[in-house]
């Protein structure tokens, strides 16, 4: 069952969404639903992992060897 919702969006985001809906020949509501379903289907960050990462990298200076620092800097973040 579908329900009507009200929300605020940035003008440029709404304009892009409307344009995409027109380009794809479908209602804006379908485009927004698909985008939201896609977003919600991605795995959420595990709070325990987030806390561990914060403690490791933010609570104290990073203690990496030059070789490890170089490896991290050369790593492609998009592959993570």
Secondary structure, DSSP 4 states (H G I P E B T S, - for coil): ----------HHHHHHHHHHHHHHTS-HHHHHHHHHHHHHHSPPPPHHHHHHHHHHHTSS-----HHHHHHHHHS-GGG-
